């Protein structure tokens, strides 16, 4: 009942930083986000959905950590255009708002690439990207505790392994900085599109350097290569802050050498 009540009251929402051109809405209570879906996105999701919901359900049932954003449903809205007296339809995706109940000061959309990943920020509400983050952490590194770093790393490795097996790529890690609680809020988003033939063609053209780029690593790569690049970048972006337990269990090389000589 609460879910239906939330969906009944929505407003248009400008989701800055996206390139899809899709329209977004946000419920008045700030709990849910509604995204307009293209036909290819719907087709991809219908193939992907059973395994996605199985993965999320398994994580919830077995208390396994995951940072994949929760999709709550995909719906088709049918309505009549009074001007032309024709029926129109629109497919939409409903997902959780990762930042519900939070006071987020900065938002980053991270893909693990520095190519075309910079935004000329004009206000605090802009969604920033990878190169913006690298500039930001020079003065304000994103330190997290060892346990949090371990959990985040495990989530990213497990979640992206699942996505790669489904031939999903081009996803992002959405990161929000909640300065009031000194916390990072993270979630993997934009995991609908799969590695289809048009993505394969785009990868070949960009990597060949035919249209410029001097043959550098393209932004569009295979799911396995994308996952490897993504995981390596996230490991680098978030720094582990040392605590009193750091270094315990490490073997001193001098002591080890002396023991071997004896």
GUROZA-349147 format. One line per 5 residues: number of its first residue (from 1); their letters; for each residue x, y, z of N, C-alpha, C, O. Coordinates in steps of 0.05 Angstrom, whole numbers. Example, Ala and Ser with C-alpha at 12.3 -4.5 7.8 and 13.67 -1.06 7.14 Angstrom:
REM GUROZA-349147
1> as> 264 -114 156 246 -90 156 264 -66 156 285 -66 169; 257 -45 142 273 -21 143 258 1 157 268 23 161
END
This chain:
REM GUROZA-349147
1> xxxxx> 17 -24 0 0 0 0 17 25 0 12 45 -14; 39 25 16 57 48 17 70 52 -10 75 75 -19; 77 30 -23 90 31 -49 72 45 -70 80 63 -84; 47 36 -71 27 48 -90 22 77 -83 19 94 -101; 21 84 -57 17 111 -49 40 129 -58 36 152 -67
6> xxxxx> 64 119 -56 88 134 -64 87 139 -95 92 162 -104; 80 119 -110 80 121 -139 58 140 -149 60 151 -171; 37 143 -133 15 160 -142 21 190 -141 6 206 -153; 42 197 -128 49 226 -127 79 229 -134 97 224 -118; 83 238 -159 110 241 -170 113 268 -182 94 283 -188
11> xxxxx> 138 276 -186 145 301 -200 168 295 -219 185 278 -214; 170 311 -240 193 309 -258 218 316 -243 219 333 -226; 239 301 -250 265 305 -236 287 306 -256 290 288 -273; 304 326 -254 327 329 -272 350 313 -261 363 323 -243; 355 289 -272 378 273 -263 402 281 -278 407 271 -300
16> xxxxx> 418 299 -267 441 310 -281 463 289 -283 467 273 -264; 478 289 -305 501 272 -308 495 249 -328 514 237 -338; 471 242 -333 464 220 -351 466 229 -380 461 252 -387; 471 209 -398 473 215 -427 451 201 -443 450 205 -467; 434 187 -429 414 171 -444 392 188 -455 379 181 -475
21> xxxxx> 387 212 -443 365 228 -452 339 220 -441 318 232 -448; 338 200 -424 313 190 -412 303 210 -392 318 225 -379; 276 210 -389 264 228 -369 262 213 -343 258 188 -342; 264 228 -321 262 216 -294 241 230 -278 234 254 -282; 229 215 -260 211 226 -239 220 216 -212 233 196 -210
26> xxxxx> 213 232 -192 218 224 -164 192 227 -149 178 246 -152; 187 207 -132 162 209 -116 164 232 -95 186 239 -87; 141 242 -88 141 265 -69 154 258 -42 166 276 -30; 152 233 -34 165 225 -9 194 219 -11 207 211 8; 205 221 -36 234 219 -41 244 190 -40 268 185 -41
31> xxxxx> 225 170 -37 234 143 -34 241 129 -61 260 113 -61; 227 136 -82 229 121 -107 237 139 -130 231 163 -130; 250 127 -150 257 141 -175 245 125 -198 247 101 -199; 233 140 -217 220 127 -240 236 136 -265 239 160 -269; 245 117 -281 261 123 -304 247 114 -330 237 92 -331
36> xxxxx> 246 132 -349 235 125 -375 253 104 -389 278 108 -388; 242 83 -401 258 63 -413 254 62 -443 232 65 -453; 276 59 -458 274 56 -487 267 27 -493 269 9 -476; 260 21 -518 253 -6 -526 277 -25 -523 273 -47 -512; 302 -18 -531 324 -36 -527 329 -42 -497 336 -64 -490
41> xxxxx> 325 -22 -480 328 -26 -451 308 -46 -440 314 -63 -424; 283 -43 -450 262 -62 -441 269 -90 -450 266 -109 -434; 277 -93 -474 284 -120 -485 307 -132 -470 306 -156 -463; 327 -116 -464 350 -126 -449 342 -134 -421 350 -155 -411; 325 -117 -408 318 -123 -380 300 -148 -379 303 -163 -359
46> xxxxx> 283 -153 -398 265 -176 -397 282 -202 -398 274 -222 -386; 304 -201 -412 322 -225 -413 338 -227 -387 344 -249 -378; 345 -205 -375 362 -203 -352 347 -206 -326 359 -215 -306; 322 -198 -325 307 -195 -300 306 -220 -283 311 -218 -259; 299 -244 -294 297 -268 -276 322 -273 -260 321 -279 -236
51> xxxxx> 346 -271 -273 371 -276 -260 377 -253 -240 389 -258 -219; 370 -228 -247 374 -206 -229 359 -209 -203 370 -207 -181; 333 -215 -205 316 -218 -181 325 -243 -165 322 -243 -140; 334 -263 -178 344 -287 -164 369 -280 -148 373 -288 -125; 387 -264 -160 412 -255 -147 406 -238 -123 417 -243 -101
56> xxxxx> 388 -218 -126 382 -200 -104 367 -215 -82 373 -211 -58; 349 -233 -89 335 -249 -69 353 -266 -53 351 -269 -29; 372 -279 -67 392 -296 -54 409 -280 -34 415 -290 -12; 417 -256 -43 434 -239 -25 418 -232 0 429 -232 22; 393 -225 -4 376 -217 19 371 -240 38 372 -238 62
61> xxxxx> 364 -263 26 357 -287 42 381 -297 59 378 -305 82; 404 -296 46 428 -307 60 445 -285 73 468 -290 81; 434 -261 74 448 -239 88 475 -233 76 495 -229 90; 477 -234 49 502 -228 35 502 -199 27 482 -189 16; 524 -185 32 525 -157 24 525 -153 -6 538 -169 -20
66> xxxxx> 512 -133 -15 511 -126 -44 506 -96 -46 493 -84 -30; 517 -84 -68 513 -56 -72 498 -51 -98 496 -28 -107; 487 -72 -110 470 -68 -134 444 -54 -126 430 -63 -107; 438 -32 -139 414 -17 -133 389 -35 -137 389 -52 -155; 369 -31 -121 345 -48 -122 325 -37 -142 315 -15 -139
71> xxxxx> 318 -54 -162 297 -48 -180 271 -61 -169 271 -84 -162; 250 -45 -167 226 -54 -154 205 -63 -175 186 -77 -168; 208 -55 -200 189 -64 -220 192 -48 -246 204 -27 -246; 182 -60 -267 181 -47 -294 152 -48 -303 139 -69 -302; 141 -25 -311 113 -23 -317 109 -10 -344 125 6 -353
76> xxxxx> 87 -17 -357 79 -4 -382 54 13 -376 33 3 -367; 56 39 -382 34 57 -378 21 62 -405 34 71 -424; -5 57 -406 -20 61 -431 -40 84 -426 -55 84 -407; -40 103 -444 -58 126 -441 -67 136 -468 -55 129 -489; -88 152 -469 -99 161 -494 -92 191 -498 -95 207 -480
81> xxxxx> -83 197 -522 -77 225 -529 -104 237 -538 -115 229 -559; -114 257 -524 -139 269 -530 -139 284 -557 -159 286 -570; -115 295 -564 -113 310 -589 -117 293 -614 -129 301 -633; -105 268 -613 -106 251 -636 -125 227 -632 -130 212 -651; -134 223 -607 -152 201 -600 -138 174 -605 -151 154 -613
86> xxxxx> -112 173 -601 -97 149 -604 -85 140 -577 -80 156 -560; -81 114 -575 -70 103 -550 -39 104 -552 -27 97 -572; -27 113 -531 2 114 -529 12 98 -506 -4 92 -487; 37 90 -506 48 74 -484 76 83 -477 90 94 -494; 83 79 -452 109 86 -442 118 65 -422 103 60 -403
91> xxxxx> 142 55 -425 153 36 -406 170 51 -386 186 68 -393; 167 44 -361 182 57 -339 194 37 -320 182 15 -316; 216 44 -308 229 27 -288 228 42 -261 233 66 -260; 221 27 -240 220 39 -213 242 27 -197 245 3 -195; 258 44 -184 280 35 -168 282 52 -142 270 73 -140
96> xxxxx> 297 41 -123 300 55 -98 317 81 -102 333 82 -120; 312 100 -85 328 124 -84 350 119 -64 345 118 -40; 375 115 -74 397 109 -56 402 130 -34 412 124 -13; 394 154 -40 400 176 -22 375 185 -5 375 207 5; 356 167 -3 332 174 13 340 179 42 354 163 54
101> xxxxx> 330 201 53 336 207 81 364 217 86 372 218 109; 378 224 65 406 232 68 410 261 60 394 272 45; 430 274 72 438 301 64 464 298 49 486 299 60; 462 295 22 485 290 5 497 316 -5 483 333 -17; 522 320 -1 536 344 -9 549 342 -36 550 362 -51
106> xxxxx> 558 318 -43 570 314 -70 562 286 -80 560 267 -65; 558 284 -106 551 259 -119 571 253 -142 577 271 -158; 581 229 -143 599 220 -164 587 196 -178 577 177 -166; 589 196 -205 581 173 -222 607 162 -233 620 174 -250; 615 138 -223 642 128 -229 640 103 -246 625 84 -240
111> xxxxx> 656 102 -267 657 79 -286 685 67 -287 689 47 -301; 705 79 -274 732 68 -275 748 76 -299 768 63 -305; 739 97 -312 754 107 -336 757 137 -334 740 151 -323; 779 147 -344 783 176 -344 778 189 -371 780 213 -374; 770 172 -390 765 182 -417 737 194 -419 717 181 -414
116> xxxxx> 736 220 -425 711 235 -426 695 233 -400 670 231 -401; 709 233 -378 695 230 -352 701 254 -334 709 251 -311; 695 277 -345 699 302 -330 676 321 -335 666 323 -357; 666 333 -313 644 352 -315 653 379 -306 665 382 -284; 647 400 -321 653 427 -312 630 435 -293 609 443 -301
121> xxxxx> 636 432 -267 616 436 -247 610 466 -243 628 482 -240; 584 472 -242 575 500 -238 560 503 -211 558 525 -201; 550 481 -200 537 482 -174 540 456 -159 549 436 -171; 533 455 -135 537 432 -117 520 409 -124 525 386 -116; 499 413 -140 480 391 -147 489 376 -171 477 356 -178
126> xxxxx> 511 384 -185 520 370 -208 530 342 -201 542 338 -180; 525 323 -219 535 296 -215 563 295 -228 566 299 -252; 583 290 -212 611 290 -221 619 263 -230 605 243 -226; 643 262 -243 652 236 -254 680 229 -245 690 241 -226; 692 209 -258 717 198 -248 740 219 -246 753 220 -225
131> xxxxx> 744 234 -266 766 254 -266 760 275 -245 779 285 -232; 735 283 -241 728 301 -219 736 290 -192 747 304 -175; 731 264 -189 737 251 -163 767 251 -159 776 256 -136; 783 245 -179 812 245 -176 823 273 -168 842 275 -153; 810 294 -178 817 321 -169 808 326 -140 823 337 -125
136> xxxxx> 785 316 -134 773 320 -107 790 307 -85 794 319 -64; 799 282 -90 813 268 -69 841 278 -64 854 269 -45; 851 295 -81 878 307 -76 877 322 -50 896 321 -34; 855 337 -46 852 353 -21 835 339 0 838 343 24; 816 322 -9 798 309 10 796 279 3 776 270 -9
141> xxxxx> 816 263 10 816 234 4 792 220 16 783 228 38; 781 200 2 759 185 12 769 162 29 771 139 19; 775 167 54 784 146 73 761 131 84 741 142 92; 764 104 85 744 87 97 758 67 115 781 60 111; 744 57 135 756 38 154 761 11 141 748 4 121
146> xxxxx> 781 -3 152 789 -29 139 765 -48 135 763 -61 114; 748 -51 155 725 -69 152 706 -60 129 697 -76 113; 701 -33 128 684 -23 107 696 -26 80 683 -33 61; 723 -23 78 737 -27 53 735 -56 44 731 -62 20; 738 -74 63 736 -103 57 708 -110 47 706 -125 27
151> xxxxx> 688 -100 60 660 -106 52 654 -94 24 642 -107 7; 663 -69 20 658 -56 -5 672 -71 -28 661 -75 -49; 697 -79 -23 712 -94 -44 698 -120 -51 696 -127 -74; 689 -134 -30 676 -160 -35 650 -156 -50 644 -171 -68; 635 -135 -43 610 -129 -57 615 -124 -87 601 -135 -104
156> xxxxx> 634 -106 -92 640 -99 -120 649 -123 -136 641 -126 -159; 667 -139 -124 676 -163 -139 654 -182 -145 651 -192 -167; 637 -188 -124 615 -207 -128 594 -196 -147 584 -211 -165; 586 -171 -143 565 -159 -160 573 -157 -189 558 -163 -207; 598 -148 -194 607 -145 -221 612 -172 -235 609 -175 -259
161> xxxxx> 619 -192 -219 622 -219 -230 595 -229 -241 593 -240 -263; 574 -224 -225 547 -231 -234 540 -216 -259 529 -228 -278; 545 -190 -260 538 -173 -283 553 -182 -308 542 -183 -330; 578 -188 -304 595 -197 -327 584 -223 -339 584 -227 -364; 575 -241 -322 564 -267 -332 538 -262 -347 531 -279 -364
166> xxxxx> 524 -240 -342 500 -234 -356 506 -216 -381 487 -206 -394; 532 -212 -387 541 -195 -409 532 -166 -405 526 -152 -425; 531 -157 -380 523 -130 -374 549 -113 -371 568 -123 -359; 549 -89 -382 571 -71 -379 561 -42 -379 537 -38 -381; 579 -24 -376 573 5 -376 558 14 -351 546 35 -351
171> xxxxx> 558 -2 -330 546 6 -304 564 26 -290 587 30 -298; 553 38 -269 568 58 -254 565 52 -224 546 39 -215; 584 62 -209 582 62 -180 574 91 -172 590 110 -175; 549 94 -163 540 120 -154 548 124 -125 543 108 -108; 562 146 -120 573 152 -93 563 179 -84 566 199 -98
176> xxxxx> 551 179 -60 543 204 -48 557 208 -22 560 190 -6; 566 232 -17 580 239 8 561 252 27 551 274 22; 555 238 49 537 249 70 555 260 92 564 246 110; 561 286 90 579 299 109 568 301 137 583 301 156; 541 301 139 529 303 166 534 278 182 535 279 207
181> xxxxx> 537 255 169 542 230 183 570 220 178 578 199 189; 586 234 162 613 225 154 612 197 142 627 180 150; 593 194 123 590 168 110 589 170 80 581 191 69; 596 149 67 593 146 38 569 128 32 567 107 45; 552 136 14 529 120 5 535 111 -23 539 128 -41
186> xxxxx> 535 85 -28 543 75 -55 523 55 -65 508 42 -50; 523 53 -92 505 33 -105 512 31 -134 518 51 -147; 511 7 -144 516 2 -173 490 7 -188 469 -5 -182; 491 25 -208 467 33 -224 473 29 -253 495 22 -261; 452 34 -270 455 33 -299 465 6 -309 484 5 -325
191> xxxxx> 453 -16 -300 462 -43 -307 442 -57 -325 439 -81 -324; 427 -41 -341 406 -53 -358 417 -63 -385 411 -85 -393; 433 -46 -398 442 -53 -425 463 -75 -425 481 -75 -408; 460 -94 -444 479 -116 -447 498 -110 -470 495 -90 -484; 518 -127 -473 539 -123 -493 529 -133 -520 535 -156 -529
196> xxxxx> 513 -116 -533 500 -124 -558 518 -117 -582 540 -107 -578; 509 -124 -606 526 -121 -630 535 -92 -634 557 -87 -644; 517 -72 -628 524 -44 -632 547 -36 -613 563 -19 -620; 547 -47 -588 569 -41 -570 595 -54 -579 616 -42 -577; 593 -78 -591 617 -91 -601 629 -74 -624 653 -71 -626
201> xxxxx> 611 -64 -642 621 -47 -664 634 -22 -654 655 -13 -663; 621 -9 -634 632 15 -622 659 10 -610 677 27 -612; 662 -12 -596 688 -20 -584 709 -22 -605 732 -12 -602; 703 -36 -627 723 -40 -648 731 -14 -661 755 -10 -666; 712 4 -667 718 29 -680 736 46 -662 755 58 -671
206> xxxxx> 729 48 -636 744 65 -618 772 55 -612 791 70 -611; 774 28 -610 800 17 -604 819 18 -628 843 18 -625; 807 18 -652 824 19 -677 835 46 -682 855 49 -696; 822 67 -671 832 94 -676 823 106 -702 833 127 -710; 804 93 -716 795 103 -741 783 131 -739 786 148 -756
211> xxxxx> 768 136 -717 755 162 -713 769 178 -691 757 195 -678; 795 174 -688 810 189 -669 815 173 -644 807 149 -642; 827 185 -624 832 171 -599 858 155 -599 866 144 -578; 872 154 -623 899 142 -625 899 114 -614 920 105 -604; 877 100 -617 877 72 -609 878 67 -580 885 45 -571
216> xxxxx> 872 87 -563 872 83 -534 849 65 -526 831 59 -541; 851 55 -501 830 38 -490 803 52 -493 799 73 -481; 784 40 -507 758 53 -511 741 53 -486 746 37 -468; 721 71 -485 703 71 -462 684 47 -464 675 37 -443; 679 37 -488 662 13 -491 680 -11 -495 694 -13 -516
221> xxxxx> 679 -29 -477 696 -54 -478 678 -77 -471 655 -74 -464; 690 -101 -473 674 -125 -467 668 -126 -437 681 -113 -421; 647 -141 -429 639 -142 -401 662 -151 -382 665 -139 -360; 679 -170 -390 701 -179 -373 722 -157 -370 732 -153 -348; 729 -144 -392 749 -123 -391 738 -99 -375 752 -87 -359
226> xxxxx> 712 -93 -380 700 -71 -365 701 -77 -335 707 -59 -319; 694 -101 -327 694 -109 -299 722 -106 -287 725 -95 -265; 742 -115 -301 770 -114 -290 778 -85 -286 789 -78 -265; 772 -68 -306 779 -39 -304 764 -26 -281 775 -10 -266; 738 -33 -279 721 -21 -259 731 -28 -231 733 -11 -214
231> xxxxx> 736 -54 -226 745 -63 -199 772 -50 -192 775 -42 -169; 790 -49 -210 816 -38 -205 814 -8 -197 828 2 -179; 796 6 -212 793 35 -206 780 39 -179 789 57 -164; 760 24 -172 746 27 -146 765 21 -123 763 33 -102; 783 2 -127 803 -4 -107 821 20 -102 830 25 -80
236> xxxxx> 827 34 -123 845 58 -122 830 82 -111 843 99 -97; 805 85 -117 790 109 -109 786 112 -79 787 134 -68; 781 89 -66 774 90 -37 798 79 -21 807 57 -24; 808 97 -4 833 90 11 826 80 39 807 90 52; 841 60 47 836 48 74 852 64 95 876 67 92
241> xxxxx> 838 74 115 852 88 136 863 69 157 849 51 166; 889 71 163 901 52 182 888 55 210 881 77 219; 886 33 224 878 33 252 898 17 269 918 9 259; 892 13 294 911 0 312 916 -29 305 935 -41 314; 898 -40 289 901 -68 281 917 -72 256 925 -94 249
246> xxxxx> 922 -50 242 936 -51 216 964 -62 220 978 -54 238; 971 -81 203 998 -92 203 1000 -117 220 1020 -132 218; 981 -122 238 982 -146 254 979 -171 237 962 -172 219; 996 -190 241 995 -215 225 1015 -214 203 1021 -235 191; 1026 -190 197 1047 -188 176 1073 -199 188 1080 -193 211
251> xxxxx> 1088 -213 172 1113 -225 180 1136 -205 176 1139 -194 154; 1151 -200 197 1175 -182 195 1196 -197 179 1204 -219 186; 1205 -185 157 1224 -198 139 1251 -204 153 1263 -225 147; 1260 -187 171 1285 -192 185 1283 -216 204 1301 -233 205; 1260 -217 219 1255 -240 236 1253 -265 221 1263 -286 230
256> xxxxx> 1240 -264 198 1237 -288 181 1264 -297 171 1269 -321 170; 1281 -278 163 1308 -286 153 1324 -299 175 1337 -319 170; 1324 -287 199 1339 -299 221 1329 -327 228 1345 -345 234; 1303 -331 228 1291 -357 233 1300 -377 213 1306 -400 220; 1302 -370 188 1310 -388 167 1339 -395 170 1347 -418 164
261> xx> 1356 -376 179 1385 -381 182 1390 -401 204 1409 -417 203; 1372 -399 225 1376 -418 247 1368 -446 239 1369 -465 255
END
